[in-house]
Every structure is written in structure tokens, then in C-alpha cells.
Amino acid sequence: MRIRIINKLTMILILTDQNDSHAKYTIDKISKRGLPFYKFCVDVESLQKTYVTFRESWEVVQNGSYLDFSKIKCVWCRRTFVELMLEEEYDQSNDFKIWKNEWNKTLIGIYNSLKSLPWLNPWRNAYKAENKYFQMELAKTIGLKTPSTIISNKKEDLVHFASQHEDVVLKLMNQDFYKSDTNQYLGFYVNKISGSDLNRFGNSIESPIVLQEYISKDYEVRYTVVGSSHFVCKIESQKSQIANVDWRRYDIPNTPHSAIAPPEQIKSLVNELMKGLELEYGALDFVITNKGEWVFLEINSMGQFLWIEELSGLKISDEIISWLRKYL
């Protein structure tokens, strides 16, 4: 095997996969600025072209390119573990499952060897922060307004909660894609749910579900934080008949996006939330009521940002590069 060794004094390690358009876009900017980096992909195809050895230290070669751990000065974490295509998730042999699990354990070992470096975000913090229960608890503690919420698999409690609110929505704690009977891959987004829907809920062996009061909104906000910089985008979802309950159903032509300045109190609370979660990067979702109240919904520690940048003009990728560059 022919190995390419990149002789750079220092470099950025970028953890991503072949299909990550956000990383591709930002890496193109990094390249044009002449900043040294190593792109380490954790998708199946890339790892099948990767050699790794650990004795007293790690040796990694991906696509014939050698990763010199002594040159790494900071890490941008876009993807952490083996990324599967949707088809791969539904076609796993025992051999493949073993291969994937062993790679994931190996990746943890690699990351642990880099724990003393600056990360955007530290992977352990990122996964801890992804837990929606933890988010809600911390958000309430610091004073962010949140929707009334119940998490339960007890039918009578869910029905009683719904009866106390004019409208409720069903949310999933784990956002994923699922294969339909027609072999389509679909995502479950936020949906309004009625009392009759809940009456069909089983009395046993059902998984816990999340119900929240539905907050009538004037507009929504995608609030992205990179280090100490805040990028706030107004999403006028109520102008769309498709995206008015959950803007992730994407009706871009009918959903204007624009940059806005947040209230200082909200900015202060967001800083406190980021500190409590020990994050350097976060993509937060808010709804703003007709009375101008900001209601926190959730934070994604590896949230997408490219469409916000393209539609609002907010230079999120430039700030990511600035954050990484200061450690070179």
C-alpha cells in the first residue's frame, strides 16, 4: 500500500463522512484559505479503506493518507461513530454488525487519545447534551421558558395531560428515519395529536412517548452558537401550510428566513445553557409567541447550519473556521 504523508506543522482533524454537505462546504473554504487539515470519515465505505493499529500510540491510514497524531491541534466533530446509509441500516448481517461495533469501540479509543485537545464539540459532551430530558431539566433550571411536557407510557396520564391543553403535539426523543411498508424512508416530525389518537394507545408494553402543549407561534427561530458568537435566524413558518407545525417539513419557497438580533436576556440564558452543557457549538430551536415570548424547544449539539447560512446570509461556517484556526 502506498502511503501519503502530509508534512504540516499543525493541522485540524475533521471527523465527518462522505455525505456530509456541511463539512464539504466548510472544508472547501478551509482549503482555499490554505489551512492544514485531515478529513477522517467514519462512514462504512471510508472505514473499509482504513487501516488502524494501536501499540503504545495510534497509527491511522485512510485512503492511503497517514494521520500524524502529533500534528493535530484541534478537532471539529461533525460525525462521531460509524455512519450508515439507510439501506445499510436494514440489511445487516452478523459479520457486519460485529464489524460496525468493533469500529465504534476503536473510534472511542482514538478520540480518548485526543481528549486534551480543543474540540468543537467534545464528543462526550455532545452526546450527553443530545439527551432531551437533560436539556429540558437544565433549561428550566436556568430560567428558559419551555412548553408543558409529559413523558410517559401510562395511557391515563397521557389522556389526562391532553385534556388539560387546547392542543398537544407528539414528539420523538430519538430522531431517525424509518422504512415504510412501501419501502420509503420517512422521518417522524412533530405532529398534533388528538384525544381519540391517544385512546388507541395500548395499556401495556408501549414505549414512553413525549407530549407537549402546542405553542401558538408568530414565528420560529434557529439559534446557532459557535464559541462566543451567536447567529439567530427568524423562520416565518406560519406562512406555510406545510411547515407551520414543524418547519423541518421544509417548504422553503413559502417560509422566509432572515437574520435577527435576539433579546439580551435570551442571549444571556443561551450562554448559560451552553456553559451548563459544556458545548462550544449548538443549534437551538425556539418558538416566539404572538406576545413575543421566546419558548425553548431543544438544542442539537451537531445541528445543521448550511441552509440557514444560505438563506439568511449568516456566516456560520466562517465562524467555525475562525474557532478552529485560533488553535493552529
C-alpha positions as semicolon CSV with decimal commas, in nm:
position;residue;x (nm);y (nm);z (nm)
1;M;0,000;0,000;0,000
2;R;0,130;0,342;-0,096
3;I;0,100;0,588;0,193
4;R;0,082;0,966;0,154
5;I;0,236;1,154;0,445
6;I;0,126;1,516;0,477
7;N;0,411;1,720;0,629
8;K;0,240;2,000;0,816
9;L;0,347;2,158;1,142
10;T;-0,006;2,161;1,280
11;M;-0,347;2,068;1,149
12;I;-0,722;2,046;1,213
13;L;-0,875;1,700;1,244
14;I;-1,224;1,692;1,091
15;L;-1,447;1,398;1,185
16;T;-1,714;1,360;0,919
17;D;-1,845;1,129;0,646
18;Q;-1,855;1,130;0,267
19;N;-2,214;1,255;0,253
20;D;-2,186;1,548;0,494
21;S;-2,258;1,855;0,276
22;H;-2,198;2,092;0,569
23;A;-1,846;1,959;0,619
24;K;-1,777;1,959;0,243
25;Y;-1,882;2,323;0,214
26;T;-1,670;2,432;0,509
27;I;-1,370;2,217;0,409
28;D;-1,370;2,385;0,069
29;K;-1,336;2,720;0,247
30;I;-1,064;2,581;0,472
31;S;-0,871;2,458;0,167
32;K;-0,898;2,793;-0,011
33;R;-0,753;2,963;0,296
34;G;-0,458;2,726;0,296
35;L;-0,528;2,583;0,640
36;P;-0,392;2,231;0,702
37;F;-0,646;1,963;0,790
38;Y;-0,706;1,589;0,786
39;K;-1,057;1,469;0,697
40;F;-1,131;1,144;0,878
41;C;-1,453;0,986;0,752
42;V;-1,648;0,738;0,962
43;D;-1,893;0,610;0,700
44;V;-1,880;0,242;0,603
45;E;-1,715;0,287;0,264
46;S;-1,438;0,507;0,408
47;L;-1,365;0,278;0,702
48;Q;-1,338;-0,015;0,464
49;K;-1,038;0,173;0,319
50;T;-0,886;0,249;0,659
51;Y;-0,600;0,075;0,841
52;V;-0,560;0,127;1,214
53;T;-0,306;-0,006;1,464
54;F;-0,258;0,060;1,834
55;R;0,052;-0,042;2,027
56;E;0,166;0,242;2,251
57;S;0,010;0,501;2,022
58;W;-0,232;0,511;1,730
59;E;-0,146;0,471;1,364
60;V;-0,424;0,550;1,117
61;V;-0,417;0,541;0,736
62;Q;-0,732;0,626;0,540
63;N;-0,743;0,611;0,160
64;G;-0,364;0,585;0,165
65;S;-0,321;0,906;0,368
66;Y;-0,138;0,885;0,701
67;L;-0,276;1,066;1,005
68;D;0,003;1,207;1,221
69;F;-0,149;1,242;1,568
70;S;0,139;1,461;1,688
71;K;0,034;1,732;1,440
72;I;-0,331;1,756;1,548
73;K;-0,407;2,079;1,737
74;C;-0,789;2,082;1,739
75;V;-1,086;1,867;1,636
76;W;-1,409;1,956;1,455
77;C;-1,659;1,683;1,535
78;R;-1,933;1,657;1,273
79;R;-1,973;1,279;1,289
80;T;-1,854;1,051;1,566
81;F;-1,947;0,690;1,502
82;V;-1,998;0,464;1,201
83;E;-2,249;0,634;0,975
84;L;-2,485;0,401;0,787
85;M;-2,676;0,466;0,468
86;L;-3,048;0,398;0,513
87;E;-3,022;0,078;0,310
88;E;-2,735;-0,043;0,529
89;E;-2,942;0,000;0,844
90;Y;-3,198;-0,251;0,715
91;D;-2,955;-0,506;0,574
92;Q;-2,707;-0,604;0,843
93;S;-2,551;-0,949;0,859
94;N;-2,394;-1,069;1,185
95;D;-2,050;-1,012;1,035
96;F;-2,139;-0,653;0,951
97;K;-2,279;-0,588;1,299
98;I;-1,958;-0,716;1,456
99;W;-1,751;-0,505;1,213
100;K;-1,951;-0,191;1,294
101;N;-1,946;-0,243;1,671
102;E;-1,573;-0,310;1,680
103;W;-1,504;0,001;1,471
104;N;-1,715;0,214;1,704
105;K;-1,522;0,090;2,008
106;T;-1,197;0,157;1,824
107;L;-1,308;0,511;1,739
108;I;-1,373;0,579;2,108
109;G;-1,015;0,477;2,178
110;I;-0,886;0,712;1,909
111;Y;-1,095;1,001;2,044
112;N;-0,985;0,932;2,400
113;S;-0,623;0,981;2,293
114;L;-0,720;1,331;2,174
115;K;-0,922;1,434;2,479
116;S;-0,673;1,702;2,589
117;L;-0,719;1,897;2,263
118;P;-0,983;2,165;2,191
119;W;-1,293;2,007;2,035
120;L;-1,590;2,162;1,858
121;N;-1,767;1,984;2,036
122;P;-1,608;1,737;2,279
123;W;-1,781;1,418;2,172
124;R;-1,878;1,302;2,522
125;N;-2,034;1,641;2,598
126;A;-2,213;1,640;2,264
127;Y;-2,381;1,305;2,329
128;K;-2,472;1,396;2,684
129;A;-2,628;1,720;2,559
130;E;-2,833;1,534;2,297
131;N;-3,046;1,382;2,573
132;K;-3,370;1,579;2,557
133;Y;-3,460;1,504;2,920
134;F;-3,132;1,655;3,037
135;Q;-3,183;1,957;2,809
136;M;-3,529;2,032;2,945
137;E;-3,419;1,997;3,306
138;L;-3,126;2,235;3,259
139;A;-3,327;2,482;3,050
140;K;-3,592;2,510;3,322
141;T;-3,327;2,544;3,594
142;I;-3,162;2,844;3,427
143;G;-3,494;3,016;3,354
144;L;-3,571;2,946;2,990
145;K;-3,944;2,917;2,921
146;T;-4,034;2,565;2,799
147;P;-4,362;2,401;2,694
148;S;-4,556;2,196;2,945
149;T;-4,439;1,838;2,887
150;I;-4,516;1,481;2,987
151;I;-4,310;1,170;2,915
152;S;-4,499;0,851;2,986
153;N;-4,627;0,516;2,859
154;K;-4,920;0,522;3,103
155;K;-5,232;0,581;2,895
156;E;-5,444;0,751;3,160
157;D;-5,169;1,001;3,240
158;L;-5,126;1,088;2,872
159;V;-5,501;1,130;2,819
160;H;-5,529;1,348;3,131
161;F;-5,240;1,567;3,015
162;A;-5,402;1,616;2,674
163;S;-5,732;1,712;2,837
164;Q;-5,557;1,998;3,020
165;H;-5,441;2,168;2,699
166;E;-5,622;2,301;2,395
167;D;-5,373;2,129;2,160
168;V;-5,085;1,889;2,218
169;V;-4,810;1,756;1,995
170;L;-4,633;1,421;1,984
171;K;-4,253;1,426;1,967
172;L;-3,989;1,156;1,947
173;M;-3,681;1,176;2,167
174;N;-3,478;0,989;1,905
175;Q;-3,491;1,145;1,560
176;D;-3,438;0,880;1,294
177;F;-3,566;0,754;0,961
178;Y;-3,790;0,451;0,928
179;K;-3,876;0,215;0,644
180;S;-4,242;0,220;0,542
181;D;-4,448;-0,067;0,402
182;T;-4,383;0,078;0,056
183;N;-4,004;0,073;0,112
184;Q;-3,985;0,451;0,154
185;Y;-3,765;0,608;0,419
186;L;-3,963;0,852;0,630
187;G;-3,888;1,073;0,928
188;F;-4,128;1,132;1,218
189;Y;-4,158;1,501;1,290
190;V;-4,370;1,694;1,538
191;N;-4,741;1,623;1,489
192;K;-5,055;1,744;1,658
193;I;-5,237;1,459;1,827
194;S;-5,598;1,427;1,943
195;G;-5,766;1,256;2,237
196;S;-5,902;0,988;2,004
197;D;-5,547;0,915;1,887
198;L;-5,441;0,865;2,249
199;N;-5,735;0,635;2,314
200;R;-5,572;0,392;2,071
201;F;-5,259;0,390;2,285
202;G;-5,204;0,049;2,446
203;N;-5,229;-0,014;2,820
204;S;-4,904;-0,210;2,835
205;I;-4,566;-0,267;2,662
206;E;-4,583;0,064;2,474
207;S;-4,266;0,275;2,466
208;P;-4,269;0,605;2,655
209;I;-4,381;0,894;2,436
210;V;-4,346;1,269;2,471
211;L;-4,645;1,502;2,465
212;Q;-4,609;1,879;2,480
213;E;-4,861;2,157;2,482
214;Y;-4,879;2,312;2,138
215;I;-4,749;2,668;2,149
216;S;-4,925;2,903;1,907
217;K;-4,649;3,096;1,740
218;D;-4,580;3,409;1,546
219;Y;-4,259;3,263;1,403
220;E;-3,976;3,024;1,488
221;V;-3,604;3,073;1,542
222;R;-3,298;2,865;1,465
223;Y;-3,033;2,993;1,705
224;T;-2,677;2,877;1,629
225;V;-2,388;2,931;1,869
226;V;-2,019;2,894;1,777
227;G;-1,796;2,970;2,074
228;S;-1,898;3,318;2,189
229;S;-2,070;3,411;1,861
230;H;-2,448;3,397;1,817
231;F;-2,627;3,356;1,482
232;V;-3,003;3,396;1,503
233;C;-3,239;3,323;1,213
234;K;-3,609;3,404;1,204
235;I;-3,812;3,132;1,028
236;E;-4,159;3,250;0,925
237;S;-4,311;2,903;0,929
238;Q;-4,667;3,029;0,976
239;K;-4,670;3,149;0,615
240;S;-4,661;2,786;0,501
241;Q;-4,941;2,531;0,515
242;I;-4,682;2,253;0,510
243;A;-4,426;2,372;0,766
244;N;-4,650;2,560;1,011
245;V;-4,641;2,288;1,281
246;D;-4,280;2,173;1,226
247;W;-4,052;2,369;0,991
248;R;-3,844;2,054;0,930
249;R;-4,108;1,953;0,675
250;Y;-3,934;2,221;0,466
251;D;-4,139;2,442;0,240
252;I;-3,854;2,684;0,169
253;P;-4,022;2,894;-0,106
254;N;-4,307;2,978;0,134
255;T;-4,102;3,005;0,454
256;P;-3,893;3,326;0,464
257;H;-3,566;3,316;0,659
258;S;-3,390;3,628;0,787
259;A;-3,121;3,727;1,036
260;I;-3,239;3,895;1,357
261;A;-3,086;4,013;1,686
262;P;-3,201;3,820;1,995
263;P;-3,315;3,989;2,315
264;E;-3,021;4,036;2,553
265;Q;-3,191;3,827;2,821
266;I;-3,231;3,535;2,582
267;K;-2,869;3,569;2,469
268;S;-2,756;3,557;2,831
269;L;-2,967;3,247;2,903
270;V;-2,836;3,074;2,589
271;N;-2,481;3,140;2,708
272;E;-2,571;2,987;3,043
273;L;-2,725;2,682;2,874
274;M;-2,416;2,631;2,657
275;K;-2,195;2,656;2,964
276;G;-2,409;2,407;3,154
277;L;-2,396;2,161;2,865
278;E;-2,021;2,222;2,819
279;L;-2,064;2,288;2,447
280;E;-1,880;2,513;2,204
281;Y;-2,134;2,461;1,926
282;G;-2,511;2,428;1,941
283;A;-2,816;2,470;1,719
284;L;-3,116;2,571;1,930
285;D;-3,482;2,585;1,833
286;F;-3,726;2,840;1,974
287;V;-4,084;2,938;1,903
288;I;-4,185;3,300;1,952
289;T;-4,545;3,352;2,059
290;N;-4,781;3,624;1,944
291;K;-4,695;3,801;2,272
292;G;-4,324;3,797;2,188
293;E;-4,229;3,527;2,440
294;W;-3,932;3,307;2,349
295;V;-4,005;2,939;2,423
296;F;-3,713;2,695;2,412
297;L;-3,777;2,362;2,239
298;E;-3,441;2,184;2,212
299;I;-3,072;2,205;2,127
300;N;-2,880;1,990;1,878
301;S;-2,510;1,965;1,957
302;M;-2,427;1,862;1,599
303;G;-2,706;2,056;1,432
304;Q;-2,715;2,150;1,064
305;F;-2,639;2,508;0,964
306;L;-2,583;2,526;0,589
307;W;-2,938;2,610;0,481
308;I;-2,953;2,885;0,744
309;E;-2,631;3,036;0,609
310;E;-2,755;3,021;0,250
311;L;-3,099;3,170;0,322
312;S;-3,011;3,430;0,586
313;G;-2,655;3,531;0,496
314;L;-2,531;3,447;0,846
315;K;-2,164;3,345;0,819
316;I;-2,172;3,042;1,046
317;S;-1,911;2,844;0,851
318;D;-1,668;3,138;0,865
319;E;-1,701;3,147;1,243
320;I;-1,641;2,771;1,265
321;I;-1,319;2,820;1,068
322;S;-1,217;3,111;1,291
323;W;-1,275;2,897;1,600
324;L;-1,055;2,618;1,461
325;R;-0,789;2,850;1,322
326;K;-0,704;3,007;1,655
327;Y;-0,556;2,676;1,774
328;L;-0,316;2,631;1,480
